[in-house]
């Protein structure tokens, strides 16, 4: 256990701005105002699916339209004008209507509670073991807002992929993008994560499971599951709590970037000798 913890801690300490520049979180660091960063975190995490090149291109296009203060833009967002502005927007499943629904939903959250944090905390219980129930309540609350101004009907149309942006653990989803958003805003500011929110304990966070995390954490013996679902996310998080019970998802960024930035795909074993987790990885063919 001590060898694994030492390796994980060294990996955490080795995170770099090279890794950050290859991550949607980097857009949050473009804005000094915490109020802007909160809004940017919601948007950037929402569209963080697909290849990283396409994600970064999508986010660049969005934020170039939102101006110097995304918070102010959301506060004054006009859905009709937004639909014209983003008529050509497309990010895999999501189109301009979905993006406008997200911006309109955030405007409603701000009007109701003053911040995304306050809106989220309405459904969060500090005594819960993790954020499972909080995410269920948050996604349900967001999807129950009135999107008539965007869709022309209070009920979200069946041909819209807007609900895809707000999955829930109760459905079995790993909720990767929502868990990533919470990591960004609820973990202490450390040069990578933002430390914007104080109402959620880092100990309650659940790791964002993507293809990189699910594969690498299987190599490390943190999960035996094959499906990247909510049960896998909780299983990996429970394993990481053995090494830092107060902040288990601190290791997420560096583990994920072994794949995202450093090229680990589980196939090219030429990369293994230089890998920082080679001594504890089941894929290590040099042992």
C-alpha positions as a Markdown table, in Angstrom:
| # | Residue | x | y | z |
|---|---|---|---|---|
| 1 | Unk | 0.0 | 0.0 | 0.0 |
| 2 | Unk | 2.8 | 2.4 | 0.8 |
| 3 | Unk | 4.4 | 1.9 | -2.6 |
| 4 | Unk | 1.1 | 2.6 | -4.3 |
| 5 | Unk | 0.4 | 5.7 | -2.3 |
| 6 | Unk | 4.0 | 7.0 | -2.9 |
| 7 | Unk | 3.5 | 6.5 | -6.6 |
| 8 | Unk | 0.1 | 8.2 | -6.7 |
| 9 | Unk | 1.4 | 11.1 | -4.6 |
| 10 | Unk | 4.4 | 11.5 | -6.9 |
| 11 | Unk | 2.1 | 11.4 | -9.9 |
| 12 | Unk | -0.2 | 14.1 | -8.4 |
| 13 | Unk | 2.9 | 16.3 | -7.8 |
| 14 | Unk | 4.0 | 15.9 | -11.4 |
| 15 | Unk | 1.0 | 17.6 | -12.9 |
| 16 | Unk | 1.9 | 20.3 | -15.3 |
| 17 | Unk | 0.6 | 23.2 | -17.3 |
| 18 | Unk | 1.2 | 21.1 | -20.4 |
| 19 | Unk | -1.4 | 18.7 | -19.1 |
| 20 | Unk | -3.7 | 21.6 | -18.1 |
| 21 | Unk | -3.4 | 23.1 | -21.6 |
| 22 | Unk | -4.7 | 19.8 | -23.0 |
| 23 | Unk | -7.8 | 19.9 | -20.8 |
| 24 | Unk | -11.2 | 21.7 | -20.9 |
| 25 | Unk | -10.5 | 22.9 | -17.4 |
| 26 | Unk | -7.9 | 25.3 | -18.9 |
| 27 | Unk | -10.7 | 27.6 | -20.1 |
| 28 | Unk | -11.6 | 28.3 | -16.4 |
| 29 | Unk | -8.1 | 29.7 | -15.9 |
| 30 | Unk | -8.6 | 32.3 | -18.6 |
| 31 | Unk | -10.9 | 34.3 | -16.2 |
| 32 | Unk | -9.7 | 35.8 | -12.9 |
| 33 | Unk | -13.2 | 36.4 | -11.5 |
| 34 | Unk | -14.6 | 33.4 | -9.5 |
| 35 | Unk | -18.1 | 34.2 | -10.7 |
| 36 | Unk | -16.9 | 33.8 | -14.3 |
| 37 | Unk | -15.0 | 30.7 | -13.5 |
| 38 | Unk | -18.1 | 29.0 | -12.1 |
| 39 | Unk | -20.1 | 29.7 | -15.3 |
| 40 | Unk | -17.2 | 28.6 | -17.5 |
| 41 | Unk | -16.8 | 25.4 | -15.5 |
| 42 | Unk | -20.4 | 24.4 | -16.1 |
| 43 | Unk | -20.1 | 25.0 | -19.8 |
| 44 | Unk | -16.7 | 23.5 | -20.3 |
| 45 | Unk | -17.5 | 20.3 | -18.4 |
| 46 | Unk | -20.9 | 19.9 | -20.1 |
| 47 | Unk | -19.2 | 19.6 | -23.5 |
| 48 | Unk | -16.2 | 17.6 | -22.4 |
| 49 | Unk | -17.0 | 14.4 | -24.3 |
| 50 | Unk | -15.4 | 13.2 | -27.5 |
| 51 | Unk | -11.8 | 13.7 | -28.6 |
| 52 | Unk | -9.9 | 16.4 | -26.7 |
| 53 | Unk | -9.1 | 18.2 | -30.0 |
| 54 | Unk | -12.8 | 18.6 | -30.8 |
| 55 | Unk | -13.7 | 19.5 | -27.2 |
| 56 | Unk | -11.2 | 22.3 | -27.1 |
| 57 | Unk | -12.3 | 23.6 | -30.5 |
| 58 | Unk | -15.9 | 23.6 | -29.4 |
| 59 | Unk | -15.2 | 25.5 | -26.2 |
| 60 | Unk | -13.1 | 28.0 | -28.0 |
| 61 | Unk | -16.0 | 28.7 | -30.3 |
| 62 | Unk | -18.4 | 29.1 | -27.4 |
| 63 | Unk | -16.3 | 31.4 | -25.2 |
| 64 | Unk | -15.3 | 33.6 | -28.2 |
| 65 | Unk | -19.1 | 34.5 | -28.3 |
| 66 | Unk | -19.6 | 35.0 | -24.6 |
| 67 | Unk | -17.1 | 37.8 | -24.3 |
| 68 | Unk | -14.9 | 39.0 | -21.4 |
| 69 | Unk | -17.4 | 38.1 | -18.7 |
| 70 | Unk | -19.4 | 34.8 | -19.3 |
| 71 | Unk | -21.2 | 35.4 | -16.0 |
| 72 | Unk | -22.6 | 38.8 | -17.2 |
| 73 | Unk | -23.4 | 37.2 | -20.6 |
| 74 | Unk | -25.5 | 34.5 | -18.9 |
| 75 | Unk | -27.2 | 37.0 | -16.6 |
| 76 | Unk | -28.4 | 38.9 | -19.6 |
| 77 | Unk | -28.8 | 35.9 | -22.0 |
| 78 | Unk | -31.7 | 36.3 | -24.5 |
| 79 | Unk | -32.7 | 32.9 | -25.9 |
| 80 | Unk | -34.0 | 34.2 | -29.2 |
| 81 | Unk | -30.8 | 36.1 | -29.9 |
| 82 | Unk | -28.8 | 33.1 | -28.7 |
| 83 | Unk | -30.5 | 30.8 | -31.1 |
| 84 | Unk | -29.5 | 33.1 | -34.0 |
| 85 | Unk | -25.9 | 33.4 | -32.7 |
| 86 | Unk | -25.5 | 29.6 | -32.2 |
| 87 | Unk | -27.5 | 28.5 | -35.2 |
| 88 | Unk | -24.5 | 26.7 | -36.6 |
| 89 | Unk | -23.3 | 25.2 | -33.4 |
| 90 | Unk | -22.8 | 21.5 | -33.3 |
| 91 | Unk | -20.8 | 19.3 | -30.8 |
| 92 | Unk | -21.5 | 15.6 | -31.6 |
| 93 | Unk | -25.0 | 15.0 | -30.1 |
| 94 | Unk | -25.7 | 18.6 | -29.1 |
| 95 | Unk | -26.8 | 21.5 | -31.3 |
| 96 | Unk | -27.3 | 25.3 | -30.8 |
| 97 | Unk | -30.7 | 24.8 | -29.1 |
| 98 | Unk | -29.1 | 22.6 | -26.5 |
| 99 | Unk | -26.3 | 25.2 | -25.9 |
| 100 | Unk | -29.0 | 27.9 | -25.5 |
| 101 | Unk | -31.0 | 25.7 | -23.1 |
| 102 | Unk | -27.8 | 25.4 | -21.0 |
| 103 | Unk | -27.2 | 29.1 | -21.0 |
| 104 | Unk | -30.9 | 29.8 | -20.3 |
| 105 | Unk | -31.0 | 27.2 | -17.5 |
| 106 | Unk | -28.0 | 28.9 | -15.9 |
| 107 | Unk | -29.6 | 32.3 | -16.1 |
| 108 | Unk | -32.7 | 30.8 | -14.2 |
| 109 | Unk | -30.4 | 29.3 | -11.6 |
| 110 | Unk | -28.7 | 32.6 | -11.0 |
| 111 | Unk | -32.0 | 34.4 | -10.8 |
| 112 | Unk | -33.3 | 31.9 | -8.3 |
| 113 | Unk | -30.3 | 31.5 | -6.0 |
| 114 | Unk | -27.5 | 33.9 | -7.0 |
| 115 | Unk | -25.0 | 31.2 | -8.0 |
| 116 | Unk | -24.7 | 27.7 | -9.4 |
| 117 | Unk | -23.3 | 26.6 | -6.1 |
| 118 | Unk | -26.3 | 27.8 | -4.2 |
| 119 | Unk | -28.6 | 26.1 | -6.7 |
| 120 | Unk | -26.7 | 22.8 | -6.3 |
| 121 | Unk | -26.6 | 23.0 | -2.5 |
| 122 | Unk | -30.4 | 23.1 | -2.3 |
| 123 | Unk | -30.2 | 19.3 | -2.9 |
| 124 | Unk | -26.9 | 18.5 | -1.2 |
| 125 | Unk | -26.7 | 17.0 | 2.3 |
| 126 | Unk | -23.4 | 17.4 | 4.1 |
| 127 | Unk | -24.0 | 14.1 | 6.0 |
| 128 | Unk | -24.2 | 12.0 | 2.8 |
| 129 | Unk | -21.3 | 9.6 | 2.1 |
| 130 | Unk | -20.9 | 11.0 | -1.4 |
| 131 | Unk | -22.6 | 13.1 | -4.0 |
| 132 | Unk | -24.9 | 10.4 | -5.4 |
| 133 | Unk | -28.1 | 11.8 | -4.1 |
| 134 | Unk | -27.0 | 15.4 | -4.7 |
| 135 | Unk | -26.4 | 14.7 | -8.3 |
| 136 | Unk | -29.8 | 13.0 | -8.7 |
| 137 | Unk | -31.5 | 16.1 | -7.2 |
| 138 | Unk | -29.4 | 18.6 | -9.1 |
| 139 | Unk | -30.0 | 17.0 | -12.5 |
| 140 | Unk | -33.7 | 16.7 | -11.8 |
| 141 | Unk | -33.9 | 20.3 | -10.7 |
| 142 | Unk | -32.0 | 21.6 | -13.8 |
| 143 | Unk | -34.2 | 19.6 | -16.2 |
| 144 | Unk | -37.4 | 20.8 | -14.5 |
| 145 | Unk | -36.6 | 24.4 | -15.2 |
| 146 | Unk | -38.8 | 26.2 | -17.8 |
| 147 | Unk | -37.2 | 26.0 | -21.3 |
| 148 | Unk | -40.2 | 27.4 | -23.2 |
| 149 | Unk | -38.1 | 30.4 | -24.4 |
| 150 | Unk | -35.7 | 28.0 | -26.1 |
| 151 | Unk | -37.9 | 25.1 | -27.3 |
| 152 | Unk | -41.3 | 26.7 | -27.5 |
| 153 | Unk | -42.7 | 24.3 | -25.0 |
| 154 | Unk | -42.2 | 23.7 | -21.3 |
| 155 | Unk | -41.4 | 20.0 | -22.0 |
| 156 | Unk | -38.0 | 19.4 | -23.5 |
| 157 | Unk | -38.5 | 18.0 | -27.0 |
| 158 | Unk | -37.6 | 14.3 | -27.6 |
| 159 | Unk | -35.3 | 15.3 | -30.4 |
| 160 | Unk | -33.2 | 17.4 | -28.1 |
| 161 | Unk | -30.0 | 16.0 | -26.5 |
| 162 | Unk | -30.0 | 18.7 | -23.8 |
| 163 | Unk | -30.9 | 16.1 | -21.1 |
| 164 | Unk | -27.7 | 14.3 | -22.1 |
| 165 | Unk | -25.8 | 17.1 | -20.4 |
| 166 | Unk | -27.5 | 16.3 | -17.0 |
| 167 | Unk | -27.4 | 12.5 | -16.4 |
| 168 | Unk | -28.0 | 11.1 | -12.9 |
| 169 | Unk | -26.5 | 8.2 | -10.9 |
| 170 | Unk | -30.0 | 6.8 | -10.4 |
| 171 | Unk | -30.0 | 5.8 | -14.1 |
| 172 | Unk | -26.6 | 4.0 | -13.7 |
| 173 | Unk | -24.7 | 6.7 | -15.6 |
| 174 | Unk | -21.1 | 7.3 | -14.5 |
| 175 | Unk | -21.9 | 11.0 | -14.7 |
| 176 | Unk | -18.4 | 11.7 | -15.8 |
| 177 | Unk | -18.8 | 15.3 | -16.8 |
| 178 | Unk | -20.8 | 16.3 | -13.7 |
| 179 | Unk | -18.3 | 14.6 | -11.4 |
| 180 | Unk | -15.5 | 16.4 | -13.3 |
| 181 | Unk | -17.3 | 19.7 | -12.8 |
| 182 | Unk | -17.6 | 19.0 | -9.1 |
| 183 | Unk | -13.9 | 18.1 | -8.8 |
| 184 | Unk | -13.0 | 21.4 | -10.5 |
| 185 | Unk | -15.1 | 23.6 | -8.2 |
| 186 | Unk | -15.1 | 21.7 | -4.9 |
| 187 | Unk | -11.5 | 20.6 | -4.5 |
| 188 | Unk | -9.1 | 23.1 | -3.0 |
| 189 | Unk | -7.3 | 25.4 | -5.4 |
| 190 | Unk | -4.0 | 23.8 | -6.2 |
| 191 | Unk | -3.0 | 25.3 | -9.5 |
| 192 | Unk | -5.2 | 22.9 | -11.4 |
| 193 | Unk | -8.6 | 22.6 | -9.7 |
| 194 | Unk | -10.3 | 25.9 | -8.7 |
| 195 | Unk | -11.5 | 25.8 | -5.1 |
| 196 | Unk | -14.6 | 27.8 | -5.9 |
| 197 | Unk | -17.1 | 26.1 | -3.7 |
| 198 | Unk | -17.0 | 25.5 | 0.1 |
| 199 | Unk | -20.3 | 23.7 | 0.5 |
| 200 | Unk | -19.2 | 20.2 | -0.6 |
| 201 | Unk | -16.5 | 18.3 | 1.1 |
| 202 | Unk | -13.8 | 16.9 | -1.2 |
| 203 | Unk | -14.2 | 13.6 | 0.7 |
| 204 | Unk | -17.7 | 13.3 | -0.8 |
| 205 | Unk | -16.6 | 13.6 | -4.4 |
| 206 | Unk | -16.7 | 10.7 | -6.9 |
| 207 | Unk | -14.1 | 10.2 | -9.5 |
| 208 | Unk | -15.1 | 11.1 | -13.1 |
| 209 | Unk | -14.9 | 7.9 | -15.0 |
| 210 | Unk | -13.9 | 8.0 | -18.7 |
| 211 | Unk | -12.2 | 5.5 | -21.0 |
| 212 | Unk | -8.8 | 6.5 | -19.6 |
| 213 | Unk | -9.7 | 6.3 | -15.9 |
| 214 | Unk | -11.6 | 3.0 | -16.3 |
| 215 | Unk | -8.8 | 1.3 | -18.1 |
| 216 | Unk | -5.9 | 2.6 | -16.0 |
| 217 | Unk | -7.7 | 2.0 | -12.8 |
| 218 | Unk | -8.3 | -1.6 | -13.9 |
| 219 | Unk | -4.6 | -1.9 | -14.4 |
| 220 | Unk | -4.0 | -0.7 | -10.9 |
| 221 | Unk | -6.5 | -3.0 | -9.4 |
| 222 | Unk | -8.9 | -0.3 | -8.2 |
| 223 | Unk | -11.8 | -1.9 | -10.0 |
| 224 | Unk | -12.7 | -5.2 | -11.4 |
| 225 | Unk | -15.8 | -3.9 | -13.3 |
| 226 | Unk | -15.9 | -3.8 | -17.1 |
| 227 | Unk | -18.7 | -1.2 | -17.5 |
| 228 | Unk | -17.9 | 2.5 | -16.9 |
| 229 | Unk | -21.0 | 3.2 | -14.8 |
| 230 | Unk | -21.8 | 4.7 | -11.5 |
| 231 | Unk | -20.9 | 1.5 | -9.6 |
| 232 | Unk | -17.4 | 1.6 | -11.2 |
| 233 | Unk | -17.0 | 5.2 | -10.3 |
| 234 | Unk | -17.9 | 4.5 | -6.6 |
| 235 | Unk | -15.7 | 1.4 | -6.6 |
| 236 | Unk | -12.6 | 3.3 | -7.9 |
| 237 | Unk | -13.3 | 6.2 | -5.5 |
| 238 | Unk | -13.5 | 3.8 | -2.5 |
| 239 | Unk | -10.1 | 2.3 | -3.5 |
| 240 | Unk | -8.6 | 5.8 | -3.7 |
| 241 | Unk | -10.0 | 6.7 | -0.3 |
| 242 | Unk | -7.5 | 4.2 | 1.1 |
| 243 | Unk | -4.7 | 6.5 | 0.0 |
| 244 | Unk | -6.4 | 9.9 | 0.8 |
| 245 | Unk | -9.7 | 9.6 | 2.6 |
| 246 | Unk | -10.2 | 13.3 | 2.8 |
| 247 | Unk | -9.5 | 14.0 | -0.9 |
| 248 | Unk | -9.7 | 10.8 | -3.0 |
| 249 | Unk | -10.3 | 12.4 | -6.4 |
| 250 | Unk | -7.1 | 14.5 | -6.2 |
| 251 | Unk | -5.5 | 11.7 | -8.3 |
| 252 | Unk | -8.0 | 11.9 | -11.1 |
| 253 | Unk | -6.4 | 14.6 | -13.2 |
| 254 | Unk | -2.9 | 13.0 | -13.3 |
| 255 | Unk | -4.3 | 9.5 | -13.8 |
| 256 | Unk | -6.5 | 10.6 | -16.7 |
| 257 | Unk | -3.7 | 12.5 | -18.4 |
| 258 | Unk | -1.5 | 9.4 | -18.6 |
| 259 | Unk | -3.9 | 8.6 | -21.4 |
| 260 | Unk | -5.1 | 12.0 | -22.6 |
| 261 | Unk | -1.6 | 13.7 | -22.8 |
| 262 | Unk | 1.0 | 11.0 | -22.3 |
| 263 | Unk | -0.4 | 8.5 | -24.8 |
| 264 | Unk | -1.1 | 5.4 | -22.6 |
| 265 | Unk | -3.6 | 3.3 | -24.5 |
| 266 | Unk | -2.8 | -0.1 | -23.0 |
| 267 | Unk | -1.4 | -1.4 | -26.3 |
| 268 | Unk | 1.9 | 0.4 | -27.1 |
| 269 | Unk | 4.1 | -1.2 | -24.5 |
| 270 | Unk | 7.1 | 0.9 | -25.7 |
| 271 | Unk | 5.7 | 3.6 | -23.5 |
| 272 | Unk | 5.7 | 1.5 | -20.4 |
| 273 | Unk | 9.4 | 1.9 | -19.2 |
| 274 | Unk | 9.0 | 5.7 | -18.9 |
| 275 | Unk | 5.5 | 5.6 | -17.4 |
| 276 | Unk | 5.4 | 7.0 | -13.8 |
| 277 | Unk | 3.1 | 4.2 | -12.6 |
| 278 | Unk | 5.0 | 1.4 | -14.3 |
| 279 | Unk | 6.0 | -0.3 | -11.0 |
| 280 | Unk | 2.4 | -0.7 | -9.8 |
| 281 | Unk | 0.7 | -1.3 | -13.2 |
| 282 | Unk | -0.5 | -4.7 | -14.2 |
| 283 | Unk | 0.3 | -3.9 | -17.8 |
| 284 | Unk | 4.0 | -3.6 | -17.0 |
| 285 | Unk | 5.6 | -6.1 | -19.3 |
| 286 | Unk | 9.1 | -5.2 | -18.1 |
| 287 | Unk | 8.5 | -6.8 | -14.6 |
